[in-house]
Amino acid sequence: MTRTASIRLAAIVLSALAFVATACSSGGGVDATLKDFEISLGSSSGDAGDVTFNITNDGPSAHEFVVFKTDLAPDALPTVDDENGIPIVDEEGEGIELVDEAEDIAPDSSTDLTVSLDAGSYVIICNIPGHYEQGMHTSFTTS
């Protein structure tokens, strides 16, 4: 086998291994749809570990996808007023722990957010001013 053929074969084998490793990773995908003013999940629970949220913004405005670990009800997170006096969730508030977020998700676009979740209760929100107060929140649990 020539050196060039060996390099090509090695590249093919490495690509295949990377694909298998990705396909066999722990956790799974959860479809999430954002729209004014709702967050819908394909499943409200999953296994602890790495969880990928496959997020689609059905618009008509930009949204965020913010994951908090908390035992609080989805509509009971601590809030503060932003600089314009519009309520937002206090991301450092008592009783919640920010896990991760996807910001500025444009209308009619999609993105993925992979987070490592311990067993427990989570709340997912859009924290664009006023959106949480208008109902953009849902719960998610892992075991």
Long-range contacts (C-beta under 8 A, 24 or more apart in sequence): 25-50, 26-50, 27-51, 27-52, 27-114, 28-52, 29-53, 29-54, 29-112, 30-54, 30-140, 31-56, 32-56, 32-65, 32-124, 33-57, 33-58, 34-58, 34-63, 34-65, 34-105, 34-126, 34-136, 35-59, 35-60, 35-63, 36-60, 36-61, 36-131, 36-134, 37-126, 37-131, 37-134, 37-135, 37-136, 38-135, 38-136, 39-65, 39-124, 39-125, 39-126, 39-136, 39-137, 39-138, 40-138, 41-124, 41-138, 41-140, 44-138, 44-139, 44-140, 44-141, 45-140, 45-141, 45-142, 45-143, 46-117, 46-140, 46-141, 46-142, 47-142, 47-143, 48-117, 48-118, 48-119, 48-120, 48-142, 48-143, 49-116, 49-117, 49-142, 50-114, 50-115, 50-116, 50-117, 51-114, 51-115, 51-116, 51-117, 51-142, 52-112, 52-113, 52-114, 53-102, 53-112, 53-113, 53-114, 53-115, 53-124, 54-110, 54-112, 55-102, 55-105, 55-110, 55-111, 55-112, 55-113, 56-109, 56-110, 57-105, 57-106, 57-107, 57-108, 57-109, 57-110, 58-107, 58-108, 59-107, 59-108, 60-107, 61-107, 61-128, 62-104, 62-105, 62-106, 62-107, 62-128, 63-105, 63-126, 63-128, 63-131, 63-136, 64-101, 64-102, 64-103, 64-104, 64-105, 64-125, 64-126, 64-127, 64-128, 64-131, 65-101, 65-102, 65-105, 65-113, 65-124, 65-126, 66-91, 66-98, 66-101, 66-124, 66-125, 66-126, 66-127, 67-98, 67-99, 67-100, 67-101, 67-113, 67-115, 67-117, 67-122, 67-123, 67-124, 67-140, 68-96, 68-97, 68-98, 68-99, 68-122, 68-123, 68-124, 68-125, 69-96, 69-97, 69-99, 69-117, 69-118, 69-120, 69-121, 69-122, 70-95, 70-96, 70-97, 70-121, 70-122, 70-123, 71-95, 71-120, 71-121, 72-96, 72-123, 73-123, 73-139, 74-123, 74-125, 74-137, 74-138, 74-139, 75-137, 77-123, 77-125, 77-132, 77-137, 79-132, 79-133, 82-129, 84-129, 86-129, 86-130, 87-129, 87-130, 87-132, 87-133, 88-127, 88-128, 88-129, 88-130, 88-132, 89-125, 89-127, 89-132, 91-127, 96-123, 101-127, 117-142, 118-142, 119-143
